[in-house]
Amino acid sequence: MARPREFDPKTALDRIQRAFWEKGYHGTSMQDLERITELKKQSLYREFGNKDAMYARALKLYHERDITHLAQVICRAPNAKQRFVDLFEAVLEPVRNGDRSGCFLCNSAIEHAHDDQQIQLNAQEGIQSTQDLFNTALAVSEPYKSDDALRKQKANLLAAGYFGLRVMVRGGTPLTELEETVTVLVSTI
C-alpha cells in the first residue's frame, strides 16, 4: 500500500516554477528545488518526473496562467488601441514595483529552447497563443475588423513587440525607455 502524499503538488509546482523563472533551467539545481519545495528528490521525481519534466510542467503552468491573464486584461476595453494600452501597462506595472523577472516563456525560449525540443514546442505554442489572442483583440476595431490579412500582420507585429518588451524588462532596460517603446508600439495600431 502506497503512503499517502504529504504535500500539495500545486504548491510545489508553483515553487518549482518560481525557481526556474528566477534562475533559469541551468541556474536551478535539484538542491534548489528540494530547498524551495521542502521536498526530497525522490518525492519530486515521483510526482513530477526528472528536472526536464519539472521544467516543462512549470513552463506549461506559466503559459496557462499568462494567457488567461493576458486575455482578461486585453479584452476589457471596447477598442483595439485601448486594449493594447491596457496590456502594455500591465507589463510595465511590475517593473514600476521593482519586479524585473520578465516573462518565463521568453526567458525559456532564449535560454533553453535551442537545446530542448519540448521547450521549443512549448515556446512556439505560447507565442502562437499570444498571436491568436492579439488577433482576436484587434478584431473589434477597423481596419482590422474587416481585413484578416492586415489583422494577422498587426497581431504578429504586436506580439513581436510584446515579447521584445518582456526581454527588455528582464534585461534591465530603464523604465523611461520601456515606456517610450510602448508609446511607439501603441501608435502603430
ZIGI-V279512 format. One record per backbone hydrogen bond with DSSP energy under -1.0 kcal/mol. CO is the residue of the C=O (numbers start at 1). NH is the residue of the N-H. If there is no record, write none. Layout:
co: <CO/CO>
nh: <NH/NH>
This chain:
co: <8/9/10/11/12/13/14/15/16/17/18/19/20/29/30/31/32/33/34/34/40/41/42/43/44/45/50/51/52/53/54/55/56/57/58/59/60/61/62/63/64/65/66/67/68/69/70/71/79/80/81/82/83/84/85/86/87/88/89/92/93/94/95/103/104/105/106/107/108/108/112/116/117/118/119/120/121/122/123/124/125/126/127/128/129/130/131/132/133/134/135/138/141/147/148/149/150/151/152/153/154/155/156/157/158/159/160/161/162/163/164/165/166/167/168/169/174/175/176/177/178/179/180/181/182/183/185/186>
nh: <12/13/14/15/16/17/18/19/20/21/22/23/24/33/34/35/36/37/38/39/44/45/46/47/48/49/54/55/56/57/58/59/60/61/62/63/64/65/66/67/68/69/70/71/72/73/74/75/83/84/85/86/87/88/89/90/91/92/93/96/97/99/98/107/108/109/110/111/112/113/115/120/121/122/123/124/125/126/127/128/129/130/131/132/133/134/135/136/137/138/139/141/145/151/152/153/154/155/156/157/158/159/160/161/162/163/164/165/166/167/168/169/170/171/173/172/178/179/180/181/182/183/184/185/186/187/188/189>
